Each structure stands twice: as C-alpha cells, then as structure tokens.
C-alpha cells in the first residue's frame, strides 16, 4: 500500500523528481519499510538543504514527521529550516519536540534558546541556554548567548560572569569582547567598553578566529 500520509503530488517539483528515484519509499508493508522510507527522506532532505532548496526540504521533513513521531532528528531539521524562514515560534515548537525525544542533546537546547531569544522570550531563552551549558560545560556559544540574554534583562553582573567564562574557554573570540563591551555600554562606562571593542576589532582581522555557531549548525539531523 502507499504511504498512508505522504503523497508525492503534494511535494514541490524538485522534491518529486528526486523522490521518484526511490519509489520503494512509498510502498511500505512493515515498520521496517516505514523506517527505510524515513531514512531515505532524511537523506533527500539533506540533499535539498545542501542545494539551497530550504522550502522544499521543510515540506519533506514535515511529511517525514507524519510517518514517525519518535525521530528527534526530523524535528531538529524542521526547527533549523523554520529558523531560516524566520518562523521562530514554529522552530521553538520543533526543538521542544526534539528535546522531548533526546533530553540530553546540548545542541537542541542551544537551538531552542536561539529561537526563543528571537521571540523576545528572554526567560525561556535563558533557561534553554543554561540547560545547554549543564549538558556541555564547555559550550562557548551557550555562555556567550546566555550573557547576551542576561544583558537584555539588565542582569549585568551575571552577564559579565557568563562572558568571562566564555572568554576563558576561547580567549581569541572577538564576539565575546564585543558582547562584554556592550555590557559596559549598558553600565554607562564607555571607556571600559571601548577597550573591549578595540580588542574585538583587532581580533576580527585575524584569520582562522572562532565565530559564534552559524545558523546552519543548528540543524542536527544526523545523530
């Protein structure tokens, strides 16, 4: 029988062409067949993402989620693609589903915090970043992002502590110096802020320096 939820006609043309090459995906007779179908869709989804066809990839992953509700990788991929379309509420919902399935995944919590931060949910973002740090105490990006959220909340001392931890882990990261400078601006200390801004500018011209986790690293559909 055909997949009970998925019809190829509902997919974009680019995805239709690729998926017809794996027509067995649509002829499931067992749970194993269903899993094979999902695996093929994950592979094709990554191919669509690599080719920049993010809307098509999102449609494909959403269809895959209808075939199985216990695959955290699918929800992580959906969250990533929603972020790229600036649909942060939908992204947060997807990452929450991924976390429910893999509660020990640091990257899911980081991505959830990223999404909530863009929604203006500072308390939720703080909680997510703290959980990401709890699961991976060396996550520089989580410390940096947490510090930014704390600065938004006016908790400047705690923000500086978070940034200081990030700086101890990655002393050549200009984004950390930039963030610390922003805290001192908020504190009304422009002279101290300029010290950190100047350091950030100097480091930014150096090759092979660290950068905060790129948005495409928010997708974790391979674990």
N, C-alpha and C positions, 0 to 999 in steps of 0.2 A: 504494500500500500504506500501511497505518497505520504510525505511528512504531514502530520496532522495539522501543523500550524504554519508551515512555510510553503509559499507558492512562488515560484521563480518569477512569475509575471509581476509580482509586487516589488521586485528589486530593480534598481537602475540598470540601464543597458550595459554599462561597463561590468557590473557585477554579474548580470545574466550571462554574458559571454564567457566569463571565467568559470562560473559555476556549472554551466552545461558541459564543461570538460570533465566534470566529476559527477555525472548524473546518478551514479550509485548512491550519492549522498541523499537522494530523495526517495530511496527505496528501502525503507527500514522495516525489518521484521523482528528485531530484538533490541534489547537495551544496548548490546554491544554495537549494533548497527547505528543506533542513535548517537552513541559516543563517537563513533567514526565520523558521522556526519558533522557533529560539533567540532571535532578536531580539524576536519577539512575547512570548515568555515573560519576557524581561528587562523589557519594558515593563509587563507584567502584574504581575511581581514587585514593581516599584517602586510600583505602584498598591496592592498588598496591604500593603506596608510603610507607605505613607502613611496607610492606613486602620487601621493598628494590628494587622493580621492577620499577625503575625510567624511563627507556626507554619505557616500556610498558605503564606506566602512561602518559608519554608525548604524545604518539600516541593517547591514549584515549582522552585526553583533547583537542588535536588538532582536532580530529573528532567532539568532542562536540562543538568546536568553529565554525564548519561548519554548525551546526544546529541552532545556535543562535549567533548573533553578539552584544548582549546587556547585556552580563553577565560578569561583571568585575572579578568575582571570577575565571572564566575559564582562562582569560588572566593572572591573578596573578599566578595561578597554573602553567601555561605554562612558565612564567618568572622564577619561582622558579626552575622548572625542567631544564630549559636551563642553569641556573646558575650552577647547579650541574654537568652539562656536559661541563662547561666552555665555553658555547656559549653565551658570554656576549652581543654581538650585538643583537642576537635574543631575549635574555632576556630583554634588554632595550626596544626593539620594543614592546614586550608583555606588559611590565609595562606601557609604554606610552598609549597603548590601554586601559589598566585598569584604568589609571588616567583620560582618556577622559570620561569614564563612571562614575567614582567616584572621582571627583577632590578634595574632602575633605578628602581623605584617607591618613593619615600620613604614614602608612606603605608602601603604593605603592611608594611614593616619596623616602622614605628611600631605598627601594629595587632598584629603578631606579638609585639613586646615587651610590649605591654599584656596580651596573652593569657598569655604565659609568666610575667609578673610575678604574675598571679593564680594561677598554678600553683605559685608558690614557686620557680620556676627562675630565680634571680637572675642566674646567669652567662649563661644563654641570653637573658634579657631585656636584660642589659647589651650583649651583642653585637648584638642587634637594634637597640637604640636608637642605638648607635654607628654602625651602618650607615645608619640613617635620617639621622643628622647628617652623615655623609660625603656622602650624596646631596643633602642640603639643609642647608647650614651655618647657616641662619637659622631652623631649626625650634625655636622656643622650647619647645614641648611636649616634644620629644625631649630637650632639655637638662634640663628640669625633671624628667621621668620618670627620666632617667639618674641625676640627683642623688639621687632618692629611693631608687633601687636601690642606689647606692653607700653611702647611709646605712644601709640594711639590712645591707649587707656589712661595715659598720664601717670603711669607707674614707672617713673624714670629710673629710680634706683634699681629696681628689678630688671628693667630693660638693659641697663649697663652691665649688670651681673651676667645676663644671658649673652650679651655681645662679648663680654670678656672671656667667657667660656669658649665661644666660637673662635675668638682670636687666639686663644691658647692652642686650640686644635689646628688652626690654619692661619698662621701669622702673616702670610703674604696675600691674603684675600682683600682686595680693595673695597668690596661691597661691605665688609664688616666695618672698615674705617669710615665709610660713607654713612653707615647706619649710626655709628657712635657719634659722628658729627651732628647728625640730625637730632639726637637726644640732647646734645649740648645747646643746639639752637633753641629747642623747646624749653630748656632750662634758663635761657637768657644769657648764655655765656658764649658769644660769638668768637671770642679769641681762642678759646679751647676748641670750639667747633672747627675753626679754620685750620688748626693743627692737624686734625684728623682728615679734613677734606683735602689738604695738600698732600698728605701721605697717600690717600686714596688715588689722587690724580697721578702721583708718581708711579704707584704700583700698576695703574691701568695701562701704562705704556710698556710695561714689561711683557715679554712673550711667555706663553705657557703658564699663565697665572690661573688660579682657580676661579670658577664662576658659580654663582648660585645655580642650583639644579634647574636645568632647562625644562620647559613645559613638556617637551616630548618624553622626558624621563618620568613623567607622572604616570605613564602607561606601563603597567606590569602585567602583561597577559601571557608570560612565559613560565611563571612559577608553578 
